[in-house]
Amino acid sequence: MLSRKIPSSGESLPVLGMGCMRLPQTLAGRIDDEAAIALIRAAIDGGASYIDTAVPYHEGESEPVVGRALTDGYRERAFLATKLPAKRVESREDMDRLLDESLRRLGTDHLDAYLIHALTKSRWNRLWDLEVDLFLDEAKADGRIRYAGFSFHDTADAFREIVDAYAWDLCQIQYNYLDTGYQAGTAGLRYAAEKGLAVVVMEPLRGGMLAAPPDEVRVIFDAAPVHRSPAAWGLRWVLDHPEVTTVLSGMNVAVQLAENLAAAEEGLPGSLSPGEHATVKRARDVFREKTRVPCTACRYCMPCPGGVNIPECLARLNDLALFGDREHAAFFYRHVLGDTGYASLCAECGACEQICPQGIRVIDCLHEVADLFGR
């Protein structure tokens, strides 16, 4: 397995890791323990030893299953990361309690990386007031965590503020060949790398959607001189960026693991040719032609007087138009927005429509989003 270094320490990380948000499931919708444990161990055996989980994944089942997978000597071979659930923190004491609970569920006395989960500017400001910086310093000093980081879901400006606010070791951002300007985006990726953070990429395949693109995109990849699956094209594009340290893939079957391991073996930075980049650009252009709402996430509409996160709501309409998967779009609607920002908060004041550079009929779109996703 190829590796890249954590700038703060020089320690090497594998370029491919396993995200444990989409583990194999039974027909009843619970984690299939036997299959999940076998897959996590196979990932480690194959060199994809960065194992990423979080408290809410699989409705709380992911951490315990990962802990069971890391017995029999696998813990010593894994780089284990989980996250502080920011939404559940109301005091400084909660931070220690939640960390200790994760350690117990994972069956370990330390984490290789502990990330604050799904940070936004407002969540960061609240945690800062609760002295999260002192908590992270103390958890590193007492050996419960080795590296401190955060995962991110907000604007590029908020990302830079958070990067600058603390001596982070790593960050986790959504990044793929469609999401170059979404949230942290390419600018955030480069900024974090310049500041000496290891950058861990989540959603390199948009929750698997880029691995099963529409026929118009598949034709482009099939016609390329270099033969790769759509998933391999997506992973190689992310890994081509030297600022990326590790890419997390939510693999849930053995064939996906094998395919991703093979792609990672060739994932040297700068290894794609200009022609290969042109192929990915053509695929991106097709996706963007299928975009339902011409929202550029300029955020002129924000803040919304009613509290709606308008760009994220419109992004979910585009997800549905691009991939036709309502369940996937609904998942990200809930996951990114958390407890705030839902389309149903729209008071129809019209302020957004008056200022939108694209002339989007935002109110109609928000009504559609609320009808589709229930809030």
N, C-alpha and C positions, 0 to 999 in steps of 0.2 A: 504494500500500500504506500502510495506517495504520501508525503507529509509536508506540513508547513509550520512555521514557528509562531509561538506566542511572543510578541515583542517584549513584554515586560519581564520575561524569564528566559527566553530562548528554548523552552521546552517544545518538543515537536508534537503536533496533533495530526491525526490522519485527515486526508482531504475529504473523506466521506464518513459521515456518522449516521446513526440510526435514531430517528425521531419516534418516540413511543406514544404518539397521540392517535395512531391508527393501527393498533395491533390486531392480529387475527381475532375474529369473533365467532361465537356460536350462533346458531339460528335464533337463539333467544336474545341476542344482542349483548351478551356478556363476553369478556375476554376469554378466548380459548387458551387456557393456561398452558397446556402441553405444546400447542403450536407456537404460542408467543415465546415461551421460554426457549424452544428449539431455534426459533428465528433469531432471537437476540444473541444467543450463543453462536449461531452460524455467522452472524455479522461480525462478532468479535474474532472468531476464528479466521474470517476473511480479511481482517485488518480494519474494518469499520468499527473501531473500538470506542468512539465518542458516542455515549449513550445518553440521550436527552429525554427527560420526562418532566412532569409537573403535577402538582396536587390535583387540579381538576380534570386531568386527562382521563377519559373513560369513566367519568363520574366517580373519581377517586380510586379506581382499580389499578391504574397504571403503575404507580409507585410500588405497591406491594408485589405485583408480578415482576417488575424489574428487579426488585430485591431478591426474589426467589431465583430469577435467572442468573444472578451474580453470585450464587453459592458455588461450591465445588471448585474454587480457585478462579472463577471468572471475575470477581471483584478486583483482584490484583491486576488483571489484564485490561480493565476498562477505565476510560476517562468518564466519570459519572457526573452528570449535571442535572439538577432540578431547580425549582424556582420558588421564590417567596411570593405567595398569592397576595398581591398588593391590596386587592379589594377587601381582604379579610383583616387587614391590619388597622387597629384603632389605637394602639399604644406601643411604646417601645418594648414592653414586656411581651406583646403578641409576636414580635419578630423572633425573639429567642424561642418562644413556645412553638411557633410554626416550624422553625428550623429543626428543633429537636424532634418534633413529630415526624418530619420527613426522614430524618436519620433513622428513627426507629422503624418506619415502614420499609425503608430501603435496606435495613439490616447492616448498617455501616456506621463507623464512628467519625467519618469525614466525607465531604463532598469535594470532588475535584473542581467543580465550578458551581457557584450558587448565584442565580440570576434573579433580579426583581422582575416579576412577570408582567408582561403587557403594559409597559409604562406609557403613559401619556403625560403631558405637561402638568395637568391638574393633579394626577396621582403622584407624580414626582414632588410637586410642591408640598403636598400633604405629608408625604413620607419624610421629606427633608425637615419639615417642622417637628417631626417625631424623632429626629436624629438618626435617620437610617445610616448615615455615613459612619457614626460612631459604632452602630451595631455591626456593620460590615468590617470595620477595623478590628473590633473585638473578636468577631467570629474567625477572622483570619489569624489573629494573635493566639487564640486558644486552640487552634488546629481543627476546628469544625469545618472550615472551608479553606481551600487553597487559593482559589481565584474568585474575584467578585465581578459580576457583570449585570446586564439587564437585557430583556427582550423588549421590542419597541413597536408601538402602533400609534403614530401621531404624525405631525408635520415635520418637514426637514428642518425648519427653524427650531422646533422643540427638541429635535434630535441633537442638534449642535449644542443647545443649552445644557442638556443632560450630560453629553460627552464631556463638556468643560467643567461640570460641577463636582466631579469626584475622580479619584485616581483609579479608574476602571482598568481591569485586565482584558475584558472582552465584552462584546455586545452581540446581540442576535437580531437580525433584520430580515424582513421579507424581500426577496430579490429574485427575479427571473427575467427572461427576455421580453416579457410584456410589462413588467412592473419597474421599469427603469426610472420613472418619475413619480412613483407611488410611495408615500410615506418617506422614509429616509432616502430611498432611491440611490442612483449612482453617485450623486453629490454627497450623500451621507456616508456611503461606503468609502469613498475616497477620504472624506474628512476624518472618519474614525481611524482609518489606516494611518493617515498623517499624524494623528495624535497618539499613535502607538498602541491602539487596541487591536486585539485579534477580532476578526469579524466572522461570526458564524451565521450562515445563511439558512433561513427556513423558507419553506414553500418554493423551492427551486423549480418545481413542476406544477405550481398552483394547485396543490392538493390532489395531484394526479391528473388534472385536466389537460396539461400540456403533453402528457404521455398518450392521450387518446384524443387528438385534435380532430376538427372537422376534415372532411375529405379534401377540401380546397388546400388545406395546409399539408396534409399527408402527401399529396401529389408533389408539392414542392420538395419535400425531403426525399421522396422516392426518386426524383429526377436528379438529385445532386450526385456529382462524381464520387463522393465518399458515401458509402452506405452506412447509415446509422438508424436506429429506431428513433422515433420522436422523443422518447425519454432520454436517450443518450445525447441527442442534439441539445436538449435543454440543460442537462447536467454539464456537458462539455462547455457550453456557452458561459455558464456561471463560473466554472473552474478556470476559464481562460483569463479571468480577472486576477492579477497578482495580489490585489488587496484582500481577496477572500482567503480565509484560513481553512475553514471546514464547511462543507455543505451537508445539511441534514436532510435525509429522505425518509418519508413515512412509509417504508416498505412493509407490506403485510403478507406477502407470499414469497416462497423461495425463488421463483423465477425472477421476480423484481429485484431481489437481493443480488442474484447472479448478474443480471443485466447492469445494475448500478455499479457493482464492483468492477466489471469489465470497463465501463466508461471511466471510472475513477483511475484505473491503471494508466490511462492515457491523458489524464487531466493536468498536464503541465501548464503553467501560466504562459499566455502568449503563443500557444501551440496551434490555434486555429488560423487558417490562412485567410487572406482577404476574401477569397471566393467563398469560404465557409461562412464567414461573417455575413456576406451578401445573401447567402441562402437563408440564414436566420432572419435577416432583415425582411426578406420577402415574406417569410412566414408571419412575422410580426405585423407587416402591413396588411395582410389578409385578415388577421384577427381584428385589427383596428378598423378596417372597413366594415366589419360586422358589428361594431360597437353601436349600441342602442342609443345612448345619450352622449352628446358631444361635450361631456364635462372634462375639463383639463386639470381639475383639482387646483385651480388658481386660488381658491378660498376667498374670493372677493365677497362671497355670500356669508362668510363667517365673521364674527359669531352670529348665529341665528338668535333673534330675540326670544324664540320659544324653546331654545335649547336643542334643536335638531342638528345632528352632525350630517349636514347636507351632502358633502362630497362622498362620505362613506355610504350613505343610503343610495346615491346614484351609482356608485361603484357596484353595488349588488345587483342593480338592474342590468348593468353591463355584463356582469358575470353570467347572469341567466341567459342573456342574449348570445353570448359567446359560446357557452358550453351546454346550455339546455338542461342543466342539472339544478333543479329547484332546491333539493336537499342540501347540496353543497353551498349554494348561495345563502340559504337560510342559516347554515352553520356559521359561516363567516359573519353574517349579519349579527348574530348573537355574540359571537366570540370577540369581534373587534369592538362593538359598541358597549358590551358589558351591561351596565344598569342605566345608561344614559344615552341620549342622542337619537332615540327612535323616531321614525317618520311620523308616528301617530301624535307626536308633540306639536306638529305644525298647527299654527293658529291662523294660517292663511293671511298673514299681514302683507305679503307681497314684497317685502323689502328685498328678498333675494332676487326676484325676477326683475326688479328695477335696476339692479346693479350687475347682473350676470352678463359677462362679455359675449357669451355664446347664445344669448337669447333663449335659454332653456325655459320651458314651462315647468318650473320647479314644483309648484304646488300640485299639479296633476301627477307628476312623477312620484312625489311623496305619498299621495293618496294610493297610488298603485303599489308602492313598496309596503305600506301598512296593510293593504289588502292581501298581498302575497305572503307576508311573513308574520302577520298577526299582531303587530305592534307599531 
